[in-house]
Structures are given as structure tokens and as C-alpha cells.
Amino acid sequence: MPSRNILKQDAAQSYYHVYARGLNRQKIFREPADFEKFLRLFDRYLSPTETHDANGTTFPNYFNKVELLCFCLMPNHFHLLVYQHQLGEMSQFMRSLLTSYSMYFNKKYKRTGPVFESRYKAALISDDTYLEHVSRYIHLNPRDWQHYDYSSLPYYLQRISDGWIRPRRITERFSTPAEYLEFVSDYVQHKEILDILKHELADQANG
């Protein structure tokens, strides 16, 4: 769950790489339905229109507060690349997202206690020129990254679209989806840039 120490730098109109993993590195997604639930929570909180529960209560909506640019959901952790418009909005979104998923997970698997580590990590991306490289780092997490079902790569390649993910701030840097795919495939450049990027990546951060 979020804590007062999740952000070392909370800045308006800024990009963040967000990383969270399961408690004791345990799986947070045990089967396809769990991945799909997390994607539906993106839809719940980030869609252009508000959504409601079975009783008609409106869920918090962060469409005008947070933009999800890129994601990858792995069995025991996930990566997000987000843009927050004003101070504190990303923290509110993450609280809603992780609380809802934890309630779902504990109920489904008949367990109690935290699902995630005590805090997620969110690293401010200090230089916008790194954005496309962070997106590549995220998309290359799965071994079979070109055919992985639970990353934003299909959105970048314009195979699917949804209102809750908005990759335009990155995709507009490339002339075509094929050019972006070629960029992601460039492993040599990826390895060279990774050392430069380490201070930008949340899972490399301390605390």
C-alpha cells in the first residue's frame, strides 16, 4: 500500500516510472483472470467517463488527473509509466488501484494481509528525452515480449485501442508503429542506454 515515503519528488506535470511487486516476491497475478481484473481496474479509474458499482456509487475517476502511457504486468510485479497533471494525483490513483486489487485478490484466494510490498516505488523521470527508452525497458520485460498479452505494446502498434491508455506522448515521437517496433527491437542500443537510465527507474531506486 502507498505510504508517505512513496515519492521522493512529487511534481506537477511530470512523468513517473512506477514499480510494485508482490509481498516476498510472491505472485500477484496467478492466472489470466487476475491480469484481466487489473486491466479492468485501469478502465474503471482512467476511462474518459465515470463508472459505477452495482449500487450506483461512482468510482473515483482520474482521467483528467493521470495519464497511463505504458504498462507491463508480470506474474509477481508490474511497471507503469504515468504522467501526473497536479501534485498528489498519481498517489491517489495508485491508492485506488492497489486497494481495489488487493481486496479482489484476498477475497478470491481466501487470504488476508498485504498483497504488495509495503510501498510501491515511483521515480520521477528527470529528462523527457528518456521517455521512449523507459517505454522500451517496460515493454521488454517479458521474454516473449512481442506476443505478450499483458503489456501496452499492442496499443503502440495500433492493434487495439482503449480510452484508459494514452501513449500519444511517446508514439508521436515515431513516424509509424513499425518504427517504434524497430526501436524496441534494437537490443544493442537498449543495453547501452540502460546504464544511463538506471537512476530514472523506480525498481532501481532505494527506499
N, C-alpha and C positions, 0 to 999 in steps of 0.2 A: 504494500500500500504506500501511497505517497507520504512523505514526511517533510518536515520543514527544511530538510537539507537536500532535497532532490535537485534543486537548481543552485548552482554556484553563481550563475548570472541569469537574471530574469530581465529580458529586454523586449520592448515593443518592436513590432515589425522586424522580426528576426527568425532565423532558421535554426532548427534543433534536430540533432540526431538523438533519438530516444531508443533505449535498450532496456529490456527486462527479461529475467529468466525465472524459472521455477525454483521454489524453495529447495535447497540442497541439490540443485541442478536436475530435479525430477521433471518429468514430462508435464507440460501444461495443456498439451493437445494429444490426447490418447487415441483418437480415432477421427475420421473425416468429419463427423458431425460436430466435433469441438472446434475445428478450424472454421467450419461454416457458421457456427454460432458467433465467433469473434468477428467474422465479416459482417454478419447481420447487426452486430453492435456498432460497427463503423457506420452502417446505413442508418441505424437509429439516431446516432448523435451528430452525424456530419452531413446528412442529406439536406437539400435546399428547403424541404418542407418539414414541419414538425411531425412527430409520430406520437402515438398514444398507446397506453396499455389496455388490457381488456376492460378496465373500469372507466376508461376515458380520460385518465390522468395523462397530462402531457409530459413527455420526457424532455430533459434539457436538450437544447439544440445549440450546436457550436458552429454552424455553417458559416456565419459571418465573423467568427472569432478565431477559428483554427482551420488551416488547410492541410489536408493529408496529401503529401506529394509522392510518397513512395513507401512501400512496406514489404516485409517478408516475414511470414510466420513459420518458425521452425518448431519441431516437436517440444523442445524444452526452453525456447526463448523466442523473442521477436525483435525486429528492428522497425522503426518508423522514421521517416523524415517529414517534419512538420514545419509549418510557418505559423507563427502566432502574431495576431494583429496588435493586441494590447497586453499589458502586464498581467500575469496570472491566469490567462485564458487557457493556456496549454495544461497547467496544473489542474484546473477544473475539469477539463476534458478527460485527462488521464485518470482522475479520481472516479469519474462516472464510468469510464470504460473498464477499469480494473475491478472496481467494486461489483459491477454487474456481472462480469465474467466469473469472478470468484464465487459469487452466490450461485450461479448456474453450475459451476464445476463441483462445488461442495455438495450441492443437492443431488446432482446426478450420480456422483461417486460415493455418496453417503459418508462424507468425511467432514471434519471441522478444522479450523485453523487457517493460517495463511496459505495461499496458493503460490504467490510470488515471493521473492526475496523482500526484505523489509523496505526496500526502496527501489524504484526504477532509476535509471541514470539518464540524464538529459544534458547533452553537451552543445553549447552554443557554437554554431559554425561561424567562425570569425571572418571568413573571406568567401563571398558569394561565388567566386570562381571555382571553388571546390565542390559546388553542389552536384554537378553531373558525376564527379568522381565518387561522392558519397552514395549517390543512387546506384552506381555500378557496384560498389562494395556491397550494398544491401542486396542487389539482385544476384550477385554471385555466391551468396551464402549456400544455397542448395547445391549438391554435387551435380545433379541433373538440372541445372538452372534454366535451361531453355524450355523444359517441359514441366516445370514445377507448377502445381495448381494454386499455391497459396502465396504468391508474390504479386506485385503490381506490374511485372513485366508485360503481361498481355495487354494492359491498358496503354503502356508506352508504345506497343506495336500496333495499337488500334484494332485489336482483335475483339475486345469488349469495351464497354464504357458504363460508368455509373456516376451519378451526381456527387457521391460522397468522396470520391478521389479526384484530385485536381492536379495532374502532373505538368500542367502547362508551363510553369515557371522553369521546368527543366527541359521539356520536349521542345520548347520554342528555340532552344539553343542548337537544335539539329534540323536539317532541312527535310529529312524524311524519317519514318520509323526504321527503315533499313539502315540508315546512317547511325542511329542510336544503337541498333543491334550490333553493328560492326564495332562501335565504340566499346560496348560491354565485352565483346569477344576478344578485345585486344589485351590478352593476359600480360604481355610484356610491359606495356605501359601501366597496367593495373598494379603490378608488383612494384614498379618504380615509384608510383605515386603513393602507395600505401604507407611507406615510412613517413612521408610528408604529412599524411592525413591523420596519423595516429593521435595527435593532440586534439583533433576535431571529433573523434569518435567516442561515443558515450561508453562503450564497453572497454575502452582503454583508460577511462578516467578513474581516478582514485576517489573512494568515498561516495 
